Amino acid sequence: MFLLEMAALLLGIGFIAAGTIQSRKTGQKKWHILTAVGIVPVLVSVFLFICTIWLLYGIQTQEPETEPYFETDIAGDDWRTFRAYSEDLHLDDAGTLIFCLSPLDSKNGYAVYDSASGAREGSLLWEPEKEADDMSEIQLKDLDNDGTKEIGISMTDGQVLWYHYREELKGTWPENKGGCFEKID
């Protein structure tokens, strides 16, 4: 690109010089046409030079495109990096019921995801007037001695809301907002 600009600039300067020299040598104004013709390549070369610099500067300062990070069907271990998730919650000793939680945007519950696949399994919901105590850890305790631990969420008023996993409700989310988790009263 620079060679084209240099060639146009030299051509233009050559025409301008030839027109000026011939005009002075012969004393005739007809040679000024060469000067006028020489201005066009000079202007073109300056325009090309400015465009080249502009393109080079634009390429250097352009930020690389990044892929969207809101994919919802990412499988495997890397799906967690795209959302704010809790640590794994092991609800049984066999290691088959492992879930993690992510706060809902409405702040009145947690979305529950299967830790192995990342699939949404349900929600732990509470009344809008209640607020979870974000400083407290999520509690796990087998309240009914059935071998499956219940999930306890501490509220700011000191109350703990308990949720029980029900295998028979698996796959009912989103029709059933709680999915396979029921609130224990």
C-alpha positions as CSV (number, residue, x, y, z in Angstrom):
1,M,0.0,0.0,0.0
2,F,2.8,2.4,0.8
3,L,4.4,1.7,-2.6
4,L,1.2,2.7,-4.4
5,E,1.1,5.9,-2.3
6,M,4.8,6.7,-3.0
7,A,4.4,6.0,-6.7
8,A,1.3,8.4,-6.9
9,L,3.2,11.0,-4.9
10,L,6.3,10.8,-7.2
11,L,4.1,10.9,-10.3
12,G,2.3,14.0,-9.1
13,I,5.5,15.8,-8.0
14,G,6.9,14.9,-11.5
15,F,4.0,16.4,-13.3
16,I,4.0,19.5,-11.1
17,A,7.8,19.9,-11.7
18,A,7.6,19.3,-15.4
19,G,4.7,21.8,-15.8
20,T,6.5,24.5,-13.7
21,I,9.8,24.0,-15.6
22,Q,8.2,24.1,-19.0
23,S,6.1,27.1,-18.1
24,R,9.1,29.1,-17.0
25,K,11.3,27.9,-19.8
26,T,8.9,28.8,-22.6
27,G,7.0,31.5,-20.9
28,Q,3.7,30.0,-22.0
29,K,0.8,29.3,-19.6
30,K,-0.2,26.2,-21.5
31,W,2.2,24.2,-19.4
32,H,0.3,25.0,-16.2
33,I,-2.0,22.1,-17.3
34,L,0.7,19.7,-16.3
35,T,0.9,21.3,-12.8
36,A,-2.9,20.9,-12.4
37,V,-2.7,17.3,-13.6
38,G,0.1,16.7,-11.0
39,I,-2.0,17.9,-8.1
40,V,-4.5,15.0,-8.6
41,P,-2.0,12.2,-7.9
42,V,-0.6,14.1,-4.9
43,L,-4.0,14.5,-3.4
44,V,-4.8,10.8,-4.1
45,S,-1.5,9.7,-2.5
46,V,-2.2,11.8,0.6
47,F,-5.7,10.4,0.9
48,L,-4.4,6.8,0.6
49,F,-1.7,7.5,3.2
50,I,-4.3,8.9,5.7
51,C,-6.6,5.9,5.1
52,T,-3.8,3.5,5.6
53,I,-2.8,5.0,8.9
54,W,-6.4,5.1,10.0
55,L,-6.9,1.4,9.1
56,L,-3.6,0.4,10.9
57,Y,-4.5,2.4,14.0
58,G,-8.0,0.9,14.0
59,I,-6.7,-2.6,13.7
60,Q,-4.3,-2.2,16.6
61,T,-6.8,-0.6,19.0
62,Q,-9.7,-2.9,18.2
63,E,-10.6,-5.1,21.1
64,P,-10.9,-8.8,20.3
65,E,-14.4,-10.2,20.1
66,T,-15.4,-12.5,23.0
67,E,-17.9,-15.2,22.9
68,P,-21.1,-14.7,24.9
69,Y,-20.9,-16.1,28.4
70,F,-24.6,-16.6,29.0
71,E,-24.9,-20.1,27.4
72,T,-27.4,-22.2,29.3
73,D,-26.6,-25.7,27.9
74,I,-22.9,-26.0,28.8
75,A,-22.2,-29.4,30.1
76,G,-19.4,-30.6,32.3
77,D,-17.3,-28.9,34.9
78,D,-17.0,-25.6,33.0
79,W,-20.7,-24.7,33.2
80,R,-20.2,-23.3,36.7
81,T,-17.8,-20.6,35.6
82,F,-20.7,-18.8,33.9
83,R,-22.8,-18.1,37.0
84,A,-22.4,-17.5,40.7
85,Y,-22.9,-21.0,42.3
86,S,-22.6,-22.3,45.8
87,E,-20.3,-25.1,46.7
88,D,-21.6,-28.6,46.1
89,L,-24.3,-29.7,48.5
90,H,-24.2,-33.5,49.1
91,L,-27.7,-34.6,50.1
92,D,-26.9,-38.3,50.5
93,D,-23.9,-40.3,51.6
94,A,-23.8,-42.3,48.3
95,G,-22.9,-39.2,46.3
96,T,-25.8,-39.4,43.9
97,L,-27.7,-36.3,45.0
98,I,-25.2,-33.4,44.6
99,F,-26.6,-30.0,43.9
100,C,-25.5,-26.4,43.9
101,L,-27.4,-23.2,44.3
102,S,-27.5,-19.8,42.5
103,P,-29.4,-16.8,43.8
104,L,-32.5,-15.8,41.8
105,D,-32.6,-12.3,40.4
106,S,-35.8,-11.6,42.5
107,K,-33.8,-12.3,45.7
108,N,-36.6,-14.5,47.0
109,G,-35.1,-17.8,46.4
110,Y,-32.3,-20.0,44.9
111,A,-32.2,-21.9,41.7
112,V,-31.1,-25.5,42.2
113,Y,-28.8,-27.2,39.7
114,D,-27.5,-30.7,39.4
115,S,-23.8,-30.5,40.0
116,A,-22.9,-33.2,37.5
117,S,-24.9,-32.0,34.4
118,G,-25.7,-28.4,35.2
119,A,-29.4,-29.1,34.6
120,R,-31.9,-27.0,36.5
121,E,-33.8,-29.2,39.0
122,G,-36.0,-26.7,40.8
123,S,-36.1,-23.7,43.1
124,L,-36.0,-23.0,46.8
125,L,-38.5,-20.1,47.1
126,W,-39.7,-18.0,50.1
127,E,-42.1,-15.1,50.6
128,P,-41.1,-11.7,49.1
129,E,-41.1,-10.0,52.5
130,K,-38.4,-12.4,53.8
131,E,-34.7,-12.0,53.1
132,A,-32.0,-14.6,53.1
133,D,-29.0,-14.0,55.4
134,D,-26.2,-14.0,52.9
135,M,-23.6,-14.2,55.6
136,S,-24.9,-17.5,56.9
137,E,-23.9,-20.8,55.3
138,I,-26.4,-23.1,53.8
139,Q,-27.3,-25.8,56.3
140,L,-27.6,-29.6,55.6
141,K,-29.3,-31.9,58.1
142,D,-31.3,-35.1,57.8
143,L,-34.4,-34.0,59.8
144,D,-36.6,-37.0,59.1
145,N,-33.9,-39.7,59.2
146,D,-34.7,-41.0,55.7
147,G,-31.0,-40.8,54.5
148,T,-31.5,-37.6,52.5
149,K,-30.4,-34.4,54.0
150,E,-32.7,-31.3,53.9
151,I,-31.4,-27.9,52.8
152,G,-31.7,-25.1,55.3
153,I,-31.6,-21.4,54.3
154,S,-31.1,-18.9,57.1
155,M,-33.3,-15.7,57.0
156,T,-32.3,-12.3,58.4
157,D,-35.0,-12.6,61.1
158,G,-33.2,-15.8,62.5
159,Q,-35.7,-18.3,61.0
160,V,-34.3,-21.2,59.0
161,L,-36.4,-22.4,56.1
162,W,-36.0,-26.1,55.3
163,Y,-36.5,-27.8,51.9
164,H,-36.7,-31.6,51.3
165,Y,-35.7,-33.4,48.1
166,R,-38.5,-35.6,46.6
167,E,-37.3,-38.1,43.9
168,E,-40.8,-38.5,42.6
169,L,-40.9,-34.8,41.6
170,K,-37.7,-35.0,39.5
171,G,-38.2,-33.4,36.1
172,T,-41.3,-31.4,37.0
173,W,-39.5,-28.0,36.8
174,P,-40.4,-25.5,35.3
175,E,-44.1,-26.4,35.5
176,N,-43.7,-27.0,39.2
177,K,-41.6,-24.0,40.4
178,G,-40.1,-25.9,43.3
179,G,-39.2,-28.8,41.0
180,C,-38.0,-31.7,43.2
181,F,-37.8,-29.6,46.3
182,E,-40.6,-29.0,48.8
183,K,-40.6,-26.5,51.6
184,I,-41.1,-28.1,55.0
185,D,-43.5,-26.2,57.2
